[in-house]
Amino acid sequence: MFFKLTRTYILFLIPSFVLDFNYNLCNRKAFGKRHQKYADVVFDYGYLKLNVDSVHESIAAYKEACSIRRSILGNTSFHVGVVHEDLAYACYVKEYSTGRFNSARKHIDKAIDIMEAMLSCNSLMLASAKRVKALIFEEIVLDKISEGREDDEKLLNQAEELHLFALSLAKEEFGEKNVQTAKHYGNLGRLYQSMHRYEEAEKMHLKAIDIKTEVLGPNDYEVALSVGHLASLYNYHMEKYSEAEKLYLLSISINSRIFGKYYSGLEYDYLGLCTVYDKKRETIKYLKFAQILEDWQAMRSEQAAARKSPSIPLCDDSDVEDVKYKFFHMDT
């Protein structure tokens, strides 16, 4: 679990081209494609790609890492289970807009089966996998509702049990003032929103924001994530449009500063603001952000490929010293 938490912040400090270089070098010069070390690099590569909006590349990398680890360690290895969990989450992100979560559900079930056979019931790794399963359950129910089908209360209740289990373990292991604990509060907030328990949802989101702000500072992307969730609750369910407006603008400010003005997550904030201004009958502001959203969508379409970090040219025979030199002289 410590490794997973550390990797979140360390990999954000590594430019994408460095991971691209390691990805190729590890294969080409050192271990070959069927080695555990190569699988580890591919696994980290998948994680990085997911966090720079390249979900398709992320899934491809995770699948390759899973295949290699299975061929070396067997289908029931703990390390295979870890890849299944991350692959499930990447599939969840990809399938979020389609509502078809078959792949995500398949991989998270495999991850949980492996971990339950090897870990104690109070393991944080198992709790992490169950958190992903809860997120998938929630989206399945929401898609049923949006299609006019009956609300599946059983799945929502299962999701709540999984989130509460993960929250309990996080509080026991890390304490209240911890980012992981805050994430679980945020997950419960989203779930309670889906269950129409809006006051409870508000309380969970506010807890998540308070903890993340205290631990990470007010301008961290994790804060923006929770702020955006609370804005959605206020906008679509509680009719607190002025509060929602302030939160959407804050989320846009933080995310634009960190990820740039064409970050994929901004779409939800722009759509939310358009809804707010429509409800408040503020036509000028509505037209302004409708145009911003249209421009954003056009630019995203033109880019096609996901946003990438600054790149440097690497030839086939580049070695470690070569890439280090080019990295430290990128701006000269």
C-alpha positions as CSV (number, residue, x, y, z in Angstrom):
1,M,0.0,0.0,0.0
2,F,2.9,2.4,0.8
3,F,4.3,1.7,-2.6
4,K,1.0,2.6,-4.3
5,L,0.7,5.9,-2.4
6,T,4.3,6.8,-3.1
7,R,4.1,6.0,-6.8
8,T,1.2,8.4,-7.1
9,Y,3.4,11.4,-6.4
10,I,6.7,10.2,-7.7
11,L,5.5,9.4,-11.2
12,F,3.9,12.8,-11.5
13,L,7.5,14.2,-11.2
14,I,8.8,12.1,-14.1
15,P,8.3,13.5,-17.6
16,S,6.4,11.1,-20.0
17,F,9.4,10.8,-22.3
18,V,11.6,9.5,-19.5
19,L,9.1,6.7,-18.9
20,D,8.9,6.2,-22.7
21,F,12.7,5.9,-22.7
22,N,12.8,3.4,-19.8
23,Y,9.9,1.4,-21.4
24,N,12.0,0.9,-24.6
25,L,15.5,0.7,-23.0
26,C,14.4,-2.0,-20.5
27,N,13.0,-4.1,-23.4
28,R,15.8,-3.4,-26.0
29,K,19.0,-3.6,-24.0
30,A,18.5,-5.2,-20.6
31,F,15.9,-7.8,-20.0
32,G,13.7,-8.5,-23.1
33,K,10.0,-8.5,-23.2
34,R,9.3,-11.5,-20.9
35,H,11.1,-10.4,-17.8
36,Q,9.7,-9.3,-14.5
37,K,11.7,-6.0,-14.5
38,Y,10.2,-5.1,-17.9
39,A,6.7,-5.9,-16.6
40,D,7.3,-3.6,-13.7
41,V,8.3,-0.7,-16.1
42,V,5.3,-1.4,-18.3
43,F,3.0,-1.4,-15.2
44,D,4.3,2.0,-14.1
45,Y,4.0,3.2,-17.7
46,G,0.4,2.3,-17.7
47,Y,-0.1,4.3,-14.5
48,L,1.5,7.3,-15.9
49,K,-0.4,7.2,-19.1
50,L,-3.7,7.0,-17.2
51,N,-2.8,10.1,-15.3
52,V,-2.0,12.2,-18.4
53,D,-5.3,11.5,-20.1
54,S,-4.0,8.6,-22.3
55,V,-6.4,5.9,-21.1
56,H,-6.2,3.8,-24.2
57,E,-2.4,3.6,-24.0
58,S,-2.7,2.9,-20.3
59,I,-5.0,-0.1,-20.8
60,A,-2.7,-1.5,-23.5
61,A,0.3,-1.2,-21.1
62,Y,-1.6,-2.8,-18.2
63,K,-2.7,-5.7,-20.4
64,E,0.9,-6.3,-21.5
65,A,2.1,-6.1,-17.9
66,C,-0.6,-8.5,-16.8
67,S,0.2,-11.0,-19.6
68,I,3.9,-11.0,-18.7
69,R,3.4,-11.4,-15.0
70,R,0.9,-14.2,-15.6
71,S,3.4,-16.0,-17.9
72,I,6.1,-15.7,-15.2
73,L,4.2,-15.9,-11.9
74,G,1.0,-17.7,-12.8
75,N,-2.6,-16.6,-12.9
76,T,-3.1,-16.4,-9.1
77,S,0.0,-14.5,-8.2
78,F,-0.5,-11.4,-5.9
79,H,1.4,-9.3,-8.4
80,V,-1.0,-10.4,-11.1
81,G,-3.9,-9.4,-8.8
82,V,-2.4,-5.9,-8.4
83,V,-2.3,-5.4,-12.2
84,H,-5.9,-6.6,-12.5
85,E,-6.9,-3.9,-10.0
86,D,-5.2,-1.1,-11.9
87,L,-6.4,-2.4,-15.2
88,A,-10.0,-2.6,-13.8
89,Y,-9.8,1.1,-12.8
90,A,-8.4,2.1,-16.2
91,C,-11.3,0.2,-17.9
92,Y,-13.7,2.0,-15.5
93,V,-12.3,5.4,-16.6
94,K,-12.5,4.4,-20.3
95,E,-16.0,2.9,-20.0
96,Y,-17.3,5.8,-17.9
97,S,-18.9,7.5,-20.9
98,T,-20.4,4.3,-22.4
99,G,-21.9,2.6,-19.4
100,R,-20.5,-0.7,-20.4
101,F,-18.4,-1.9,-17.5
102,N,-17.9,-5.6,-18.4
103,S,-14.2,-5.4,-18.7
104,A,-13.8,-3.3,-15.6
105,R,-16.0,-5.7,-13.6
106,K,-14.1,-8.8,-15.0
107,H,-10.7,-7.5,-13.9
108,I,-11.8,-6.3,-10.5
109,D,-13.4,-9.6,-9.7
110,K,-10.2,-11.4,-10.6
111,A,-8.2,-9.0,-8.5
112,I,-10.4,-9.5,-5.4
113,D,-10.5,-13.3,-5.9
114,I,-6.7,-13.3,-5.9
115,M,-6.3,-11.0,-2.9
116,E,-8.9,-12.7,-0.8
117,A,-7.1,-16.0,-1.2
118,M,-3.8,-14.4,-0.1
119,L,-4.5,-11.5,2.3
120,S,-6.3,-11.0,5.5
121,C,-9.8,-9.5,5.4
122,N,-8.5,-6.3,6.9
123,S,-5.8,-5.8,4.3
124,L,-5.5,-2.3,2.8
125,M,-4.7,-3.7,-0.6
126,L,-8.0,-5.7,-0.5
127,A,-9.8,-2.6,0.6
128,S,-8.4,-0.7,-2.3
129,A,-9.7,-3.3,-4.8
130,K,-13.1,-3.3,-3.1
131,R,-13.2,0.5,-3.5
132,V,-12.8,0.1,-7.2
133,K,-15.6,-2.5,-7.3
134,A,-17.8,-0.1,-5.4
135,L,-17.2,2.7,-8.0
136,I,-18.1,0.3,-10.8
137,F,-21.3,-0.8,-9.0
138,E,-22.3,2.8,-8.6
139,E,-21.9,3.7,-12.2
140,I,-23.8,0.5,-13.3
141,V,-26.8,1.6,-11.2
142,L,-26.6,5.2,-12.5
143,D,-26.6,4.0,-16.1
144,K,-29.7,1.9,-15.4
145,I,-31.5,5.0,-13.9
146,S,-30.5,7.1,-16.9
147,E,-32.0,4.5,-19.3
148,G,-35.3,4.5,-17.4
149,R,-34.7,1.1,-15.8
150,E,-35.4,0.5,-12.1
151,D,-32.9,1.6,-9.5
152,D,-30.9,-1.4,-8.3
153,E,-30.9,-0.8,-4.6
154,K,-29.0,-4.0,-3.9
155,L,-25.9,-2.9,-5.9
156,L,-25.9,0.5,-4.2
157,N,-26.1,-1.1,-0.8
158,Q,-23.2,-3.4,-1.7
159,A,-21.2,-0.3,-2.9
160,E,-21.9,1.4,0.5
161,E,-20.7,-1.6,2.4
162,L,-17.5,-1.7,0.3
163,H,-16.8,2.0,0.7
164,L,-17.5,1.9,4.5
165,F,-15.1,-1.0,4.8
166,A,-12.4,0.8,3.0
167,L,-12.9,4.0,5.0
168,S,-12.7,2.1,8.3
169,L,-9.4,0.5,7.4
170,A,-8.0,3.8,6.1
171,K,-8.9,5.6,9.3
172,E,-7.4,2.7,11.4
173,E,-4.2,2.7,9.4
174,F,-3.6,6.3,8.5
175,G,-5.9,8.3,10.8
176,E,-8.5,10.9,10.0
177,K,-6.2,13.6,8.5
178,N,-4.9,11.6,5.6
179,V,-5.5,11.8,1.8
180,Q,-6.5,8.2,1.5
181,T,-9.1,8.7,4.2
182,A,-10.4,11.8,2.4
183,K,-10.7,9.9,-0.8
184,H,-13.0,7.4,0.9
185,Y,-15.1,10.2,2.3
186,G,-15.4,11.6,-1.2
187,N,-16.4,8.2,-2.6
188,L,-19.1,7.9,0.0
189,G,-20.3,11.4,-1.0
190,R,-20.7,10.5,-4.6
191,L,-22.5,7.3,-3.6
192,Y,-24.9,9.0,-1.2
193,Q,-25.6,11.5,-4.1
194,S,-26.6,8.5,-6.2
195,M,-28.8,7.2,-3.4
196,H,-30.5,10.6,-3.0
197,R,-29.1,11.1,0.4
198,Y,-28.0,14.6,-0.4
199,E,-27.3,16.0,3.1
200,E,-25.1,13.0,3.9
201,A,-23.4,13.4,0.5
202,E,-22.7,17.1,1.3
203,K,-21.2,16.2,4.7
204,M,-18.9,13.6,3.1
205,H,-17.7,16.0,0.3
206,L,-17.0,18.7,2.8
207,K,-15.0,16.4,5.0
208,A,-12.9,15.3,1.9
209,I,-12.3,18.9,0.9
210,D,-11.3,19.9,4.5
211,I,-8.8,17.0,4.9
212,K,-7.3,17.4,1.4
213,T,-6.9,21.1,1.8
214,E,-5.2,20.7,5.2
215,V,-2.9,18.0,4.1
216,L,-2.1,19.0,0.5
217,G,-2.8,22.7,0.4
218,P,-5.7,24.5,-1.4
219,N,-4.3,24.2,-4.9
220,D,-3.8,20.5,-5.3
221,Y,-5.6,18.5,-8.0
222,E,-7.1,16.3,-5.3
223,V,-8.8,19.3,-3.8
224,A,-10.1,20.3,-7.2
225,L,-11.6,16.8,-7.6
226,S,-13.6,17.0,-4.4
227,V,-14.6,20.6,-5.1
228,G,-16.0,19.5,-8.5
229,H,-18.0,16.7,-6.9
230,L,-19.5,19.0,-4.3
231,A,-20.3,21.5,-7.1
232,S,-22.2,18.8,-9.0
233,L,-24.2,17.9,-5.9
234,Y,-25.2,21.6,-5.3
235,N,-26.0,22.1,-9.0
236,Y,-27.9,19.1,-10.0
237,H,-29.6,18.0,-6.7
238,M,-29.7,20.7,-4.1
239,E,-30.3,23.8,-6.2
240,K,-27.5,25.8,-4.5
241,Y,-26.5,27.4,-7.8
242,S,-24.4,30.3,-6.4
243,E,-22.4,27.9,-4.2
244,A,-22.0,25.6,-7.2
245,E,-20.8,28.4,-9.4
246,K,-18.0,29.4,-7.0
247,L,-16.9,25.7,-6.7
248,Y,-16.8,25.1,-10.4
249,L,-14.7,28.2,-11.0
250,L,-12.3,27.1,-8.2
251,S,-12.0,23.6,-9.8
252,I,-11.3,25.2,-13.2
253,S,-8.7,27.5,-11.8
254,I,-6.8,24.6,-10.0
255,N,-7.0,22.1,-12.8
256,S,-6.1,24.6,-15.5
257,R,-3.0,25.7,-13.5
258,I,-1.9,22.1,-13.0
259,F,-2.9,20.3,-16.2
260,G,-3.4,23.1,-18.8
261,K,-6.5,24.6,-20.3
262,Y,-7.4,21.5,-22.4
263,Y,-7.4,19.0,-19.5
264,S,-10.2,16.4,-20.0
265,G,-11.8,16.9,-16.6
266,L,-12.6,20.5,-17.4
267,E,-15.5,19.4,-19.5
268,Y,-17.6,18.6,-16.4
269,D,-16.9,22.0,-14.9
270,Y,-17.8,23.9,-18.1
271,L,-21.0,21.9,-18.6
272,G,-21.9,22.4,-14.9
273,L,-21.4,26.2,-15.2
274,C,-23.6,26.3,-18.3
275,T,-26.3,24.6,-16.3
276,V,-25.9,27.0,-13.4
277,Y,-26.1,30.1,-15.6
278,D,-29.1,28.6,-17.4
279,K,-30.9,28.1,-14.1
280,K,-30.0,31.5,-12.9
281,R,-31.0,33.1,-16.2
282,E,-27.6,34.8,-16.6
283,T,-27.5,34.8,-20.3
284,I,-24.3,36.6,-20.9
285,K,-22.3,34.3,-18.6
286,Y,-24.1,31.3,-20.1
287,L,-23.0,32.3,-23.7
288,K,-19.5,33.0,-22.5
289,F,-19.0,29.5,-21.0
290,A,-20.9,27.8,-23.8
291,Q,-18.3,29.3,-26.2
292,I,-15.4,28.3,-24.0
293,L,-16.8,24.8,-23.9
294,E,-17.2,24.7,-27.7
295,D,-13.6,25.9,-28.2
296,W,-12.4,23.4,-25.6
297,Q,-14.2,20.5,-27.4
298,A,-12.8,21.6,-30.8
299,M,-9.3,21.7,-29.5
300,R,-9.6,18.3,-27.9
301,S,-10.9,16.9,-31.1
302,E,-8.0,18.4,-33.0
303,Q,-5.4,17.0,-30.6
304,A,-6.9,13.5,-31.0
305,A,-4.0,12.0,-29.0
306,A,-4.0,12.7,-25.3
307,R,-2.0,15.5,-23.8
308,K,1.7,14.7,-23.6
309,S,4.6,16.0,-21.5
310,P,7.4,18.0,-23.3
311,S,9.2,15.5,-25.4
312,I,12.8,15.2,-26.7
313,P,14.1,13.4,-29.7
314,L,15.6,9.9,-28.9
315,C,17.3,7.8,-31.5
316,D,17.4,4.1,-31.3
317,D,20.8,3.9,-29.8
318,S,20.2,6.5,-27.1
319,D,21.7,5.5,-23.7
320,V,21.1,6.7,-20.2
321,E,23.7,9.5,-20.3
322,D,22.3,10.7,-23.6
323,V,18.7,11.0,-22.3
324,K,19.9,12.7,-19.1
325,Y,21.8,15.3,-21.1
326,K,18.9,16.0,-23.4
327,F,16.5,16.3,-20.5
328,F,18.6,18.8,-18.6
329,H,19.2,20.9,-21.8
330,M,15.6,20.9,-23.1
331,D,15.2,24.7,-22.6
332,T,18.6,25.7,-23.8
